[in-house]
Amino acid sequence: MYCKRCGSLIDDNSKYCDDCGKRVDRNENKSNYDENNSNNGANILLAILGFMFPIIGFILYLVYEGRKPQVAKYAVKGAIIGHIVGTILSILIFMLYTSFLASILGVFKGDYIDAPFTDILNEEISDEAKERTQSILANDADVTFGEFKMSNDDGYTETSLPVTVKNKSDKAYSIFLTIEAVDANGERIDLDTNYIEKVDPGQEETILLFEFIDIDKVPDFSTATFKVMELEKVDI
């Protein structure tokens, strides 16, 4: 049975509530037995409501704490459990997302992240990477370049090159692009990298490259030619 005053569970042989000290009225508790049982279903529903919406559970606890302690306890227990479960799920989702992102980024050569800029500019890809890039271009992706744009606003030069990737395979994928800009003699001016998170089959996505270039190289870009240096894709 439960204490009428505080809602605590009372041993059948006890004469007083161990929590609040209220004397147990056997006749009163017996008469309220059916009422307590009928309230169990409602209390469980409140606990579920608190679990699904913890803020509502905490509000119900504050509302019923003084009037109906047992109801308040069910509501706050559901809220606490819901809050803990929600926090754990949020952490797990964040860890899975970061792990997935790290695995995607890991496909791209880590050398580009750690190497000095001069080494990146002089970077050459392996024969294996060249073959993989040619295979992607032949079977999975069409890469086209838009018009390289330059604008000067209050002495600040803005640049961008639209690059469009069309998925011509039957699977969605993420794709990493390394694009190089070369001059009329075929000498590399600069290179840039970017990635598209998802390209569905038959669809195309456009991203911008060369948005941040050395101011001294801006004149060279006006006559530059752009080429695909390397592609990496991951089916998703």
N, C-alpha and C positions, 0 to 999 in steps of 0.2 A: 504494500500500500504506500501511498505518498502523503507527505505532510501537507495539511491544508494551508499552512502559513507560507512555507518556503518551497514546497514542491519536491523536497528531498525524499529518497526512498527510505522507508521505515521498515525495520524487521517486524514480522508478524507478532512477535512476543514482546516487543518494546512498548513501554508505557509513555515514553517521551521521545521526541525527535532529537537525534544526536546532533543535528546541525543548529537548530534554533531553540531547542528546549521546550517546545510546545507540547502540552499533555495530549496524548492520543485519545480521542473519543471514538471508541470502537463502533458505537452505533452510527456516529456521523460518517466514519470512514466506510462502514458497510453500505450505508445509503448512497454514498458517493462513488462506490465501486463501479457501478454501471456507467456513471457519468464520466469517470476517468477513462474507462475503456473506450467509450464512444468518442472521447477527445483524442485518443491516440492516433486515429487516422488523420485528424486535422493537424495534429502536431507534426506528424511525419510529412504531411504536405508542406507545412511551414518550413521544416528542415530542408526539404528539397528545394523550395523557393529560395531559401537563404543560400543554399549551395550554388544554384544557378545564377543568382543575383546577390552577391555578398552584401552590397550596400543596402539592399532591401532587408536582408536578415538583420543587419546591425540596427536599422531603424526600428524594426519590429521588437528587437530586444529592448531598446530604450522606451518604447511605447508600453510594453507589457511587463517590464521588470518589476514594477511595484504591485501591479494588479494581478497578473497571472505569471508567477515565476516559472512554472513548468513550460508554458508556451514560450516565454522569453528564452529559456535554456535551449529548447529545440531550435528556435530561430537562430540564435547566436552560434550554436554548434555547427549548424549547416553553413552559416556564413563563414566561419573560421576555416572549416574544411574546404569550402569552395575557394576561398582566397588562397589557401596553401596550394591546392591543386592547380589553380589558375597561374600562380607564380611559377610553379614547377614546369607546367606546360610552356609558359612563355620562355623560360630559360632553355628548355629543350628545343623549342622552335628556333630560337636565336642561335643556339649551337649548331643545329642542323643547317640553318641558312648560311652561317659563316663557314662551316665545313664545305658546303656545296660550292660557295663562292671561291673558297681557297682552291678547291679541286679544279674548278673551271680556270682560274687564273694560273694554276700550276701547269696547265697545258701549254701556255705561252712560255717562251724561253725566259727563264729567270735572269739570264745575263743582261737583259734590257733594263731590269730594275736596279741591279747593283753596279753595273759598269759605268765608268765616267762617260760624259757626253761625247768626248772625242772618240772613245772606243765604239760607242753606239753608232756614230756617224760612219765609221769605217767598217762596221760589222758586215760580214758576208755570211750567207746562209749555206748550210751543208747541201751536198748533192741529194741527200735523202729528203731534206726539206723542200728542195726545188721540185723533186718528183712528186711529193705529196701535194704541193701547191698546184702543179699542173694537173694532177688527178682531180683535185677539187674543182678547178676551173672547167675541166672537161665533163665532169659528171654531176656536180652538186651545185655550183654557184656561177652566176654571171655577175661580174663586177664592172660597173661603169662609173665614169667620172663626170661630174658636172663642171660648170665653169668656175675657175678659181677667182675668188672675189677679193678685192682690196678696197678699203674705204678709209678716209682720213677724217677724223672728227676731233677738232680742237687739238691737233698735233698728235693724236693717238691713232696709230694705224691698226685697223682690224682686218684680219684675213680669214679665209675659210675655203675649204674644198669639199663640196658635197660628193660623197661616195655611196653609191647604191648597190646593194647586194640582193639578187633575186635567187630564191631557192628553187632549183629545178630538179630536186630529188623528191622522194616520197616520204621523207622524215623531217621533222622540225629539228633545228640545231642552233647552237650558239656558235658564233664565228669571230675569230680574231684576225685583224688585218694589219699588215705592215706595208705601207705605201712609201715609195721613194720618189723624190723630185730630182730630175736630172736636167742639165743644161744642154745646149745645142751640140756639145762635144761628147755627150754621154756621161759627163762627170756628175757625181752625186752632189746635189746642193744641200739636201736635207732629207730626213725620213721621219715618219710619224706612225704611231700605232693607235688603234682603238678597237673596240669590240662591240658586237651587237648581241644582246642577251638572248633573243629568240627570233628566228625567222621560220615561219610556217611554210609547208610545201606550197609551191605556186605563188607565194607572196614575196614582196620585196620591202626592204627597209633601207632608209637613208641615214647616214651619220655624217658629221663634219670632222675633217682632219685639218692639220696645219693651221689651227686657230692661234697658236702661240709660236711665233718664229722670231729669230734674231732680226732686229731692225736692219742690220747691215745686209741681210739676205733678201729683203723685200724686193729690191729691183730685179734680182735674178729670177724671182718667181713669176714675173710678168711674161717671161718667155719659156718657162719651165715645161717639161713634159712629165707626166705622172705615170708610174708603172706599179703593178702589183709585185711586191718583193716576196712576201710570204703570206700564206693563209693557214690557219689552224681551225678545225671545227670539232664540235662535240655534239653528238646526237642527244636529244633530250626527249 
